[in-house]
Amino acid sequence: MSTASDVVIQEPSRPPPQQQQQQQHQAVATTSKAVVPAAAAPQKTYPWTKDVYKALRQRFGLRSFRANQEEAINATLSGRDVFVLLPTGGGKSLCFQLPAVVSSGKTRGVSIVVSPLLSLISDQTRGLIDKDIPVVFLNSTMPAADKKFALSCLRSDPPMACLAYVTPEQIVKSAAFRDLLGDLHRRKQLARFVIDEAHCVSSWGHDFRPDYKEMGSLKRDYPNVPMIALTATANDRVKQDVTTNLAMERPLMLQQSFNRANLRYHVRKKTKHILSDIADFVRTNHAGECGIIYCSSKKQCEDTAERLRREHKVRAMHYHAGMDKNDRIRVQEQWQSGEIHLICATIAFGMGIDKADVRYVIHYSLSQSLEAYYQETGRAGRDGMTSVCVLYYAYGDTKLLMRLIDEGEGTREQKDHNRANLRRVVQYCMNETDCRRSQVLQYFGEQFPREQCHKTCDNCMAPKNVELRDVTGLAKDAMGLVKAIQKDKGVTMLYAIDVFRGSKTQKIAQAGHDKLEHAGKGANIDRGDAERLFQLLAAEQILGERYERNGLGFTNAYV
């Protein structure tokens, strides 16, 4: 094996020239048993069918395909564009890794895999190396000598690798790599383009990356090279946006149910005792098992991990992009090996990482969309075993996220879209009656009967006694009160709720707000119900909010 720092080339152990690619490549696809049933109908026979099944058994150690895998493999080997939408743990990587070892398809040579994160690339290439598979990867932070070495491996005749992993920035900004693509194409050694985590292409997706949108240039420059785009999360709008931006030509669309039957969904109220609650949950239900706590910022990751260790004797480590590279790699490897069990991380952690035995995912703060929440929770239970997803909700968490949307990049339409997505998450958390699973799947356009949940979410597990009340009058009073107060100046939602419930604090009395027509109209409902009313009005955009940073750096929300 030859190595050069950030570049790894694994030379073939058995190198008959005609079968070099077929014998060199093996997947890092998860081999979990329970997530998706295999396709029932046998596939049409192709010239490469025997090679495909030989690779499946001998290279991947599998006996059968899961649903949609064989269709995707046959389509890309036929030279057709393919869009693959499979749930996390559904075996997406097999759809492009197996074709790379089969040299009897319509195209052959190197599969160029575009992936958004260095940690994802590192994890997948490590898995390939462990299986004696020749692979290179390139990124913009590599030393020049290492990059030159990787490019020379791909320029060799035949290429020394079946797969080349790159970030989208490498394709957009590296003239040397674009020259390499032209060279491979001229030599008929450019097998296919693979766009992993393809939702990043869409400006309507939850993790849009501008350089990803430029991947459509690959099809425009090399229209006869097939492309396969893969993701675990995309609604109809995102699917259309991805296939259009990538310039895919009449792609075969393959999709399964989004339902992850082995996951249990819970929403808990976020209080000042959240860390004690998390520590008790881990010790009582998941001692010695692996989990992830998702946090909204680097500082929150560090603080949460540190306090769990110091105050609750729970061994947790933080992980985020601001860490030293070696420290980040060390923590990830310790977590994957089981040396440490709990990671406090930002949302990028876990994307594409092949760890099947994550037993719980905790959201310390809100996800930015139901699409993001689905993907983040989907990192649990990839082995098909029962796993738990807990989201801690406090309406106040929306303030920071809304302000970040306001101050972030994007068109007005995109920001409106992002705000609407966040409001959907708030509605999901506030809804204490409807099945959690049904709510998530409905976002993706999938109807899911509540009875099929089988009490695997908190709302179905312990249905609450719900009293139906018409609060139209109270809602009108609340809106009338806010409108009257706004004649003076903007106020916070908490202040408006105080006035609504009839509070006569000095501040309220001095402003004369206790004398307003609608003041005290909510005196007969408790504080919690009043807060839910105002929050629901905001989530439904009946009541508007604006977000401003104060002098101390905190975010205030004004109605």
Buried (B, 14 or more C-beta within 10 A) or exposed (E): EEEBEBBBBBEBEEEEEEBBBBBBBBBBBBBBEBBBEEBEEEEEEBEBBEBBBBBBEEBBEBEEBBBBBBBBBBBBBBBBBBBBBBBBBBBBBBBBBBBBBBBBBBBBBBBBBBBBBBBBBBBBBBBBBEBBBBBBBBBEEBEEEBBBBBBBBBBEEBBBBBBBBBBBBBBBEBEEBBEBBEBBBEEEBBBBBBBBBBBBBBBBBBBBBEBBBBBBBBBEEBEEBBBBBBBBBBBEEBBEBBBEBBBBEEBBEBBBBBBBBBBBBBBBEBEEEBBEBBBEBBEEEBEEBBBBBBBBBBEBBBBBBBBBBEEBEBEBBBBBBEBEEEEBBBBBBBBBEEEBBBBBBBBBBBBBBBBBBBBBBBBBBBBBBBBBBBBBBBBBBBBBBEBBBBBBBBBEBBBBBBBBBBEEEEEEEBBEBBBEBBBBBBBBBBBEEBBBBBBBBBBBEBEBEEEEBEEBBBBBBEEEEEEEEEBEEBBEBBBBBBEBBBEEEBBBBEBBBBBBBBBEEEEBEEBEBBEBEBBBBBEEBEEEBBBBBBBBBBBEEEBEBEBEBEEEEEBBBBB
